[in-house]
Amino acid sequence: MSARTIAIYGKGGIGKSFTTTNLSATFALMNKRVLQLGCDPKHDSTTSLFGGIPLPTVTDVFAEKNAVNGQVSVSDIVFRRDIADFPQPIYGVELGGPQVGRGCGGRGIISGFEILEKLGIFKWDIDIILMDFLGDVVCGGFATPLARSLSEEVILVTNNDRQSIFTANNICQANNYFRTIGGQSRLLGLIINRDDGSGVAERYAEAAGITVLMKVPYNADARDKDDSFDFAVRLPEIRDKFQMLAGEILDNKITPCEAVGLDFMGFVRLFGEVSDDSPVAASAEELFGKKGSSSGSGKSAEKTAIESDTLKMTRCISKLAAEEQEVYRMAEQEKRSFSEIAELTHREESDVRELFSSARSQLTRLFFEN
């Protein structure tokens, strides 16, 4: 039986690895064989899990092996920790990533998964794989488990601050996008870590249609446990919450969410009134220090700049060949489709597209040269 795979996403610094580590410990205490997979270039997901010992990363090991034409083996990158009062050991892997400014972290994630798959990760005798993913990076590498359905389920972790909720919303939208093109990862819901009782994250979850799976209040003792590389679930008030969630996951009592997330304006309006006014455009004249007329308001100056650009574009269009003018005006100003233009002008659609493309290229050159 293949392992159950769960991707845990959250903004950096909000307790995502704390949540993942204590969920790993809870599953192990429930006699499950758990692998925690750190998917953050900081490669610190498993630090508490292994009592403060940093694990060699897949990225570094691969580079070392590759330099001497060697092959990466399971024992090079997978490590276990036996804990006296735990019925099962806990396994850990850190994918790692490049040093700051020296490479693409997302590419490191993709390469790391390729190595793990070659080593048969999804055929190992493991009950649960928890993937600890950085959520506030938008490149495709960090969406690997969603894009390729490597994670059966997704859990979002957030605080009550706007930025961490924004990150959770982005991941929700990304997962929904991948589901529209065949992705199978199911969103289980959201965990509120360091809950301050403000209800901000709960308000977001309700608006977005996401289930709140667990609320973990700020707890100084739990923080101290984590800082000393121990498990917060040794504290009864923390253990009870994680045991309840782990049990619901194992017993399939959580109905996956059908949430698509909120669009940007819907999101920001959760935090207060937002003006519907358009942003005021700056002009080239003011940025280059050219003084305009001292009379009139900023809005009139803005209007003048827009009108000036419009007139300039009109002059540029008039310099196009007649057939290019015709196609461009019908497409851009009348908003007609290429097939409709082809029918009306008695041309092949491919010819219409070619004329439009030529017109666009010439207008770009004319507009910025003059």
Summary of the structure (lengths in Angstrom):
residues: 370
radius of gyration: 27.4
end to end distance: 68.2
largest distance: 83.9
contacts: 1125
relative contact order: 0.11
helix: 49%
strand: 14%
